[in-house]
Amino acid sequence: MNDSAEGFFLKVFLTASQDYQTMPRYTPEQLMKRNASVWTDIQLILAPIQFFVFLAGVIVTFLYVQNDQIFSFYWVSVAILFKTLFFGLLLVTGAYFEKEIFDKWIYGKEFLWEDVGSTVAAFFHLLYFVMAYMGYPEDVLIWEAFLAYFTYVVNALQYLVRILLEKHNERRLRASGLI
């Protein structure tokens, strides 16, 4: 993303957010840890893969809804299974990241709302399989799959906003000579 687009989205978010000044930021020490952490690299690799798995799942589910002759319901379940596995993998590696940077596995003040969003999204991803086990009809499971995908989008947007804010914070720290 170029600086002007990033600046635009940052301004939009800052205008909409009352909590910008109070949202915890990386300290210079945490920023150095983050930039040197292997978990940062792992997250940077896995997150885009998860996004493509998400897109594939939404497309398969949507095509099934439009015409169940294109894909069988089996593929809807396989798609959300892979999405759930990737989501879980990022949740676990994210916990290792938080432990290394903030010395807390999950729900630290620095990432509290993102972690809450991840928990909600994980709940709805797993709920699909609980409902399938309980014998809910396919049409209900389809809507549950879309709900799980929606919670992922909301959670992913939380992280994107965090990234933009932290990039802004990093530039501010560099400009003031703190890093």
Contacts in CASP RR format, 6 or more apart in sequence:
PFRMAT RR
TARGET T0000
AUTHOR 0000-0000-0000
METHOD contacts of the structure
MODEL  1
MNDSAEGFFLKVFLTASQDYQTMPRYTPEQLMKRNASVWTDIQLILAPIQ
FFVFLAGVIVTFLYVQNDQIFSFYWVSVAILFKTLFFGLLLVTGAYFEKE
IFDKWIYGKEFLWEDVGSTVAAFFHLLYFVMAYMGYPEDVLIWEAFLAYF
TYVVNALQYLVRILLEKHNERRLRASGLI
1 9 0 8 1.000
6 164 0 8 1.000
6 167 0 8 1.000
7 164 0 8 1.000
9 164 0 8 1.000
10 164 0 8 1.000
10 165 0 8 1.000
10 168 0 8 1.000
13 20 0 8 1.000
13 161 0 8 1.000
13 164 0 8 1.000
13 165 0 8 1.000
14 20 0 8 1.000
17 23 0 8 1.000
20 165 0 8 1.000
23 165 0 8 1.000
24 109 0 8 1.000
24 110 0 8 1.000
25 165 0 8 1.000
25 166 0 8 1.000
25 169 0 8 1.000
26 34 0 8 1.000
26 101 0 8 1.000
26 110 0 8 1.000
26 166 0 8 1.000
26 169 0 8 1.000
26 170 0 8 1.000
28 173 0 8 1.000
28 178 0 8 1.000
28 179 0 8 1.000
30 101 0 8 1.000
30 102 0 8 1.000
30 110 0 8 1.000
31 170 0 8 1.000
31 173 0 8 1.000
31 179 0 8 1.000
32 179 0 8 1.000
33 100 0 8 1.000
33 101 0 8 1.000
34 40 0 8 1.000
34 97 0 8 1.000
34 101 0 8 1.000
37 97 0 8 1.000
37 100 0 8 1.000
37 101 0 8 1.000
39 93 0 8 1.000
39 94 0 8 1.000
39 96 0 8 1.000
39 97 0 8 1.000
39 100 0 8 1.000
39 101 0 8 1.000
40 97 0 8 1.000
42 93 0 8 1.000
42 97 0 8 1.000
43 90 0 8 1.000
43 93 0 8 1.000
43 94 0 8 1.000
43 97 0 8 1.000
46 86 0 8 1.000
46 89 0 8 1.000
46 90 0 8 1.000
46 93 0 8 1.000
47 90 0 8 1.000
47 156 0 8 1.000
47 159 0 8 1.000
49 86 0 8 1.000
50 83 0 8 1.000
50 86 0 8 1.000
50 87 0 8 1.000
50 89 0 8 1.000
50 90 0 8 1.000
51 156 0 8 1.000
53 79 0 8 1.000
53 82 0 8 1.000
53 83 0 8 1.000
53 86 0 8 1.000
54 83 0 8 1.000
54 149 0 8 1.000
54 152 0 8 1.000
54 153 0 8 1.000
56 79 0 8 1.000
56 82 0 8 1.000
57 76 0 8 1.000
57 79 0 8 1.000
57 80 0 8 1.000
57 82 0 8 1.000
57 83 0 8 1.000
57 149 0 8 1.000
58 146 0 8 1.000
58 149 0 8 1.000
60 71 0 8 1.000
60 75 0 8 1.000
60 76 0 8 1.000
60 79 0 8 1.000
61 76 0 8 1.000
61 79 0 8 1.000
61 80 0 8 1.000
61 142 0 8 1.000
61 145 0 8 1.000
61 146 0 8 1.000
61 149 0 8 1.000
63 70 0 8 1.000
63 71 0 8 1.000
64 70 0 8 1.000
64 71 0 8 1.000
64 72 0 8 1.000
64 73 0 8 1.000
64 75 0 8 1.000
64 76 0 8 1.000
64 142 0 8 1.000
65 142 0 8 1.000
73 138 0 8 1.000
73 141 0 8 1.000
76 141 0 8 1.000
76 142 0 8 1.000
76 145 0 8 1.000
77 128 0 8 1.000
77 132 0 8 1.000
77 141 0 8 1.000
79 145 0 8 1.000
80 125 0 8 1.000
80 128 0 8 1.000
80 145 0 8 1.000
80 148 0 8 1.000
80 149 0 8 1.000
81 129 0 8 1.000
83 125 0 8 1.000
83 148 0 8 1.000
83 149 0 8 1.000
83 152 0 8 1.000
84 125 0 8 1.000
84 126 0 8 1.000
84 128 0 8 1.000
84 129 0 8 1.000
84 148 0 8 1.000
87 118 0 8 1.000
87 121 0 8 1.000
87 122 0 8 1.000
87 125 0 8 1.000
87 152 0 8 1.000
88 122 0 8 1.000
91 118 0 8 1.000
91 122 0 8 1.000
95 105 0 8 1.000
95 106 0 8 1.000
98 104 0 8 1.000
98 105 0 8 1.000
98 106 0 8 1.000
98 108 0 8 1.000
98 110 0 8 1.000
98 111 0 8 1.000
98 115 0 8 1.000
99 105 0 8 1.000
101 110 0 8 1.000
102 108 0 8 1.000
102 110 0 8 1.000
102 111 0 8 1.000
106 115 0 8 1.000
107 115 0 8 1.000
107 116 0 8 1.000
108 115 0 8 1.000
111 162 0 8 1.000
113 158 0 8 1.000
114 155 0 8 1.000
114 158 0 8 1.000
114 159 0 8 1.000
114 162 0 8 1.000
117 151 0 8 1.000
117 154 0 8 1.000
117 155 0 8 1.000
117 158 0 8 1.000
118 155 0 8 1.000
120 151 0 8 1.000
120 155 0 8 1.000
121 148 0 8 1.000
121 151 0 8 1.000
121 152 0 8 1.000
121 154 0 8 1.000
121 155 0 8 1.000
123 151 0 8 1.000
124 144 0 8 1.000
124 147 0 8 1.000
124 148 0 8 1.000
124 151 0 8 1.000
125 148 0 8 1.000
125 151 0 8 1.000
125 152 0 8 1.000
127 144 0 8 1.000
127 148 0 8 1.000
128 141 0 8 1.000
128 144 0 8 1.000
128 145 0 8 1.000
128 148 0 8 1.000
131 140 0 8 1.000
131 141 0 8 1.000
131 144 0 8 1.000
132 141 0 8 1.000
136 144 0 8 1.000
170 179 0 8 1.000
173 179 0 8 1.000
END
